[in-house]
Structure formats: structure tokens, C-alpha cells
């Protein structure tokens, strides 16, 4: 892996890019102070980048995984042109466990694996074309979700978003931020608030930075201030993304989403969940079946004094929480808008 560092430029950032035979990822751990890109030539390197949060956000993880399959197939074919399908499986097993909650990871690997049986000869070109299509389709879906979601927003609205569901979390443009970007361009938004999203501060570091790139006015607030803001100001919408949506409409999203949505319901703030159809997991009937990733305790303790001993107390660091579908007003995907989602409506659209 080699590193490349660029100047902070509003018009040129991207989270995932195939570049001259290697996968280039923006190191999102370094934003907003530095824009650093890493090149990856192996699938195991990409798996490590996913696990360590170099790339994050369910759609972006899926796209990175698709390109990682290309890298894995290249290596397996070089080792044995006649047995590459078997040789690749060990690497794909590692890749598939890089992050357990975001369904897009294994969705993308499955889509790529389906292509294996139709390939004759060197698999790299066919698999690369499919990975590029997955990437392109995500961007197209984001713009469609932005258009659909903005149709629900009335003029002079104030909205809150949590975590980062923008271009950094997707192939480009964003899901929740795609709606916010579109609504702002249409003159519908009076104010955007981003919650900081501890412990990785995706709202503080990433969402605020993204919105500033588009010159969209944004105010940052600490996570525990969201309820108070809803009480003090007329907030129209809480708009969030999702890492997995169960068949009944329950959503898994960044930790803190559930508490913000509970506050939204109490304060009559409408809730919009924006996610591509690749995030829908019809194999899981409810959110209770979704695996919640536990992150390293150091992500919490390293912000404190060195005198604080993580050995003296138990530290909980779940990366996600589950919001029951009964608390959600709208789910927006590229296939349409679902008002008051439930299992029957999910089945009708996603089968």
C-alpha cells in the first residue's frame, strides 16, 4: 500500500475510486484536517481498510468490497488459472467478515460471486465491469433518492441529520445528505443541523465538512443536545441513512439514531430514513436478528486522559442501534417512498 496526500479541495474528493488497476480509498479517519488517499492492490488490504474505518458507510463499503473481489480474482488467477474460483474463497471469507452489520458488504460480494460461473478465462475484466456497474448504479440511486426525498420537504424547513450518509459513505452524492443537498438546491431548507456522532465523530468531522464543500449552512451540535434543540426550535425533519433494513422495516444505523428518533417522535418531528435497495435485507424478518458490531474500547478511551484506566470499568461501544419500524414515518429508496413502512409494504416493493 502506498500513500498519496492531496490538498483540501472542495470539488475533487471521492471515497472510493478504481484507479489504474488499484483501488484508491480516501482515509476518512484523517478528515477534515487532512485529505489522504491510499492505494490498495490486494483484497486483504481492502478488508483491513474496511475494518479499520478507512472507508465506512454501508454503500461505500459494498462498492469497496466489489472492487476487492476484482483484486482477489486477479491474484487467484495468477496463482492458478484453472482453479482460481476455489483459491479465491479463503480471501472472500476474510473480506465478508470485515464489518458485520452493514448488509451491503456481503450483498456486493454475493453479486460478484454470481458472476463467477459465467466467466471464461481471465476473470478480471468481467468482474471489474460488474464492480464499476455496482458503483455507477449506487450514484444513480443516490440522485433518485435525493429527488424523491426532497419532494417530501416543505419550504423553510429545518432538518437534523446524524452520522454521515453523504458522498463519503456512498459511491457519490449521498443518501440522507443527497436529500438534503437536493432540497437545499431547491430552496427548501432554512437550516441544517448535524449531530457530532460519537465516538468517531462522523457528523462533526465528515458531514459538516461535506456540507461546507457545497456551501450549505450547517450547525454542529453535541449528541446529547438533539432533544433540547427539538424542544427549542421548530425542526421539521430528522433525516438519516441506514446500514441495514430488516424485512419488517426496522433499521440499523449508527449508534445514537434510535435515541434521536425517540426524541423526534416526542417532539412531532418527522423521521425520514434514506437508503438504497441494496441495504434492504429481506432475509431478516426484524431488527432483533441483525448482528450489532462491537467496536474496540480504545475508540472510547483514547479521548480521555492517559490516567484513565480502561481496565477498571466495563466499556460498551456498539457501533449501531436498532430503531423499530413503528417510529419511522418514511423510508426512501431509489424504488420509491414508503409511508409508514411495515412488513407488508416492504414485501410488496422488495419481494
N, C-alpha and C positions, 0 to 999 in steps of 0.2 A: 504494500500500500504506500502510495506517495501522497504528499500533501500539497495543496495549492491554495494560496491565500490571495484574496482579491480585496479591492476597496469596497466600502459600503456603497452600493448603487441601487437606487430605488427601482430602476427599470429592468434589472437583469438577474434577479435572484430566482432560483428554482430549487426544489427539494430533491428531485430525482431526475437524472438525465443519462441516457446511453451516449457515450462519447468515445468514438474511435476504438470500439472493441472492449471498453471497460465501462463499469458503472460508476458514475460520479454522484456523490451524495453531499448535500450541504450539512455540515455539522451543526445541528440545532442546539447543541449544548453550549455553543460559544456565542450565540446571538443574545442580545443585539450589539454587543461590543465589537465582535469580530465576525467577518464572513469568511469561513474556511471551508473549502471543498476537499473531499477525499476521493481518490480513485480506487476502485476495488476490481481485482482481476480474478477473484475466487468466490464461490458461493459461501464457503465457511466464513470468509471475511465479511460478507454481507450479513450473514446470520449474526455475527458478533456485533455489527453496527446496529442491527435492529434491536438486539438485546440490550445494548448499552445506550440506546436513545439517540444515536447519531441521527437516525431517521425515525420519525414517530408520526402517529396519526394513522388510523386504520387503512384508508385508501392508499396512502403513500407507502405503507408497509407492504400492502399487497402488490403494488407496482414494483417495488424494490425486489420482492420475492420472485416475481415473474422474470425479471432480468437475471436474478441469481440462478434460476433454473437454466437459463442460457449458458451462464458461466460453468455450471456444474456439468451440463451436457457436453460442452466443449472439452473439458478436462477428461470426462469419462470416455469420450470418443477417441481422444488422443491415446489414452491408456489401452483401449481395446475397441476397435471399430465394430467388431461383431457382437460385443457383449456390453455395450455402453448402457443399455436400459437397466441391466442388473447392477452395474457398477455405480450408477447414479443414486440408487436408493438410500444408501447409507448417509450420503450428504444431504439428501432431501429430508431424511428423518431429523437431522440436526436443525435444518432450516425451519422445519414445521413447528418446532418447539421453542423458537426464539422468543415469542411472546404469546401467551395462551389465550388472552381474552379477545383480541381483535380478530374477527372471523375472516377478514379479507386476506390474511396471511395464507391460510390453508385453502381458501377459495381460489386464490391465484395459482397456488401450487397444483391444485386439482385440475384447473383449466389447462395448465401447461402439460400435466401428465396425460390428459386425454389425447393430446396431440401425438404422443409417442408412437402409437401403433400405426399411424398413417405415414410415418417418415421413412424414407428410403435413403440410405447413405448418410452423409454427414448431417446431423440434426440441427446445427447451429442456425442456419438461415431460416428454416421453417419456424423454429422456436423464437428466434428474435423477432420475426414478423408478428407472431402472436403476442409477444410481450409489448411490442410497440402499439399494437391494436388495443390491448388492455389499457395502456397508458392513455392513448388518444380517446378511447371511449369514456374514461373517467373524466377527462377535461370537458368533453361534450356534455356529459351528465351533469357536471357541476354548473355549467351555464344554464342548462334547462331547469335545474333545481333553483338556481338564483332567480330565474324568471317566474317560476311558479310560486315560490315563497314570497316574492315581492308583491304578488297580486293580493296577498292577504293583509298587507300593511297599509294603514291609512296615513294621510299626511300629518306631519308634525309629531311623529311617533318617537318615543324614547325607548331604546332597547338595551338589554343586558345580554352579554354572552359570556360563556365560561370555557376555560381551557383554550385550545386553538384548533379551529376547524376551518382553516383557510388554505391558501395555496401551499403553505409549508406542510400541511397534513394530507395533501392530495396530489393528484397529477398537475394541478394548477387551478387557480381561481378560488376554490374552496366550496364547502357545503354550507354551514351556518354563516360563515363570512361571505360566501357567494351571494346569499340572500341579502346580507347587509350591504355589500358592495352594490348590488343591483338596485336596492331600494334607495340608497344614497344617490346614485346617479339619476334616479327618477325624482329626486327632490322630496322624498317621503320621510326622511329621518331628520329629527331635530337634534338628537344626541345619541351617542353610543357609549356604553359603559362596559369595561372588561374587568372581570374579577381576576385576581392575581393567580389563582390556581396553584396552591402549594401541593407538594414540596418542590416541584420542578419549575414552578412559576411560568407555565406556558402562556397564561394570559398576560402577565407582566412583561415577559421577555419577547414573546412571539406575536401574540395577537396585537398588542399595542404597536409593535414595530411594523407589522404588516399594514395596519390601518394608516399609520403615518406615511407609508410609502405611497398610498393612494390619496393622501391629504384629506382623509376622513377624520373629523374631530372625534377624539376618544378620551375618556377619563378612566383612570385606573382606580380600583378600589380593592381594599383587602377583602378576603373571602367572607369574613365574619361581619362585614358591613352591608352585605347584599340585602338582607331582610330590612334593615333600617332604611336603606335607600328606597326600597319599595313602599315603605310606610310614609316617607317624607316627600317623595315625588311621584308624579303620575307616570308610571312605567307601563308601556303598552305591551311589551313582549319580552320574554326570556327565550332566546334562540340558541340552541346547542346542536352539536353533532352527536354521533353515536359510534361506538366501536363494534357493537353487535345488537341486533334487534331480534328478539325471540318471535316465534310464530304467533303468539297472542298480542304482540306489540310492546311488551316490556323492553326497556332499553338498558344497556350497559354503556356507561360513559364515564368520563374522568371523575374521580372521587370528588365529592362536593356537589355534583349535579343533582343528586337526589334531594339534598337539603335545600338547594336553591329552588327546586321545583315545588317542594312543600311550601316554602315561603311564597312562591308565586301564586299558588292556589289560594292561600290565605288572604293575599292582598289583591285578588282578582286580576292578576297579570296573566295573560295568555301565554301558553307554552308551545313552542314550535321545535320539533326535532327534525333535523335535515340530514339525510344520509342516502348514499346510492344504494341501489338494489343489491349490490354485492355485499352489503352489510347485513342484509336480512338473512337470518338463519332459520329456515322453516323446519329444520330437523330438531330444534329445541323448542319444546312447547311453551316454556315460560322462563322468566329471568332467573328463577331459582336453580335452573340447570346450567347456567352459564358459569364457567370457571373464572374466578376473580384472581388476577395476578397479584401476588405479594412481592413488593419491590424490596431491595436491600435497605436495612435500617439506617445505613450511613447516609442515605438521601435525606433523612430527617435530622440526624445528629450532627452532621458536618456544618450546619448553620450555627451551632451553638459553641460556647466556649470549650476549649480543649479540656477544661476541668470537669466538664460534664461527662459522666461515665455511662455509656450505653449498657454496661453490664449490670447496673444497679436497678434498672427498670425495664419492663417489657414494652417494646415499641411496636405499634401496629402501623403498617404502611401499605394498605391496599391501594392499588393503582386506579381502581374503578369502583363504582357502586351501581346498584340496580334500581331503576325507577319503575314502579308499577304503571301499567298502561292506563289505569283509571285516572292518573294525574296529568295525562298528556292530551292537549287539545288537537294538535295536528302533527302528523308525520308527513314530511315532504320527501319524495324520491323523484328520480327522473321519469318514473312511470305515472306519476300523478300525486295528488294531495289526498290524504286520508284524514277526514274529520272525525274526531272521537274514535280513534282506532280500537279495534278489538280483534279477536281471533278470526271471526267470520270475514271481516273486511280484509284482513291480511291474506287469508286463504284465497279470496276472490281475485286479488291482484297478483299475488306471488305464487299461488298454486302449491 
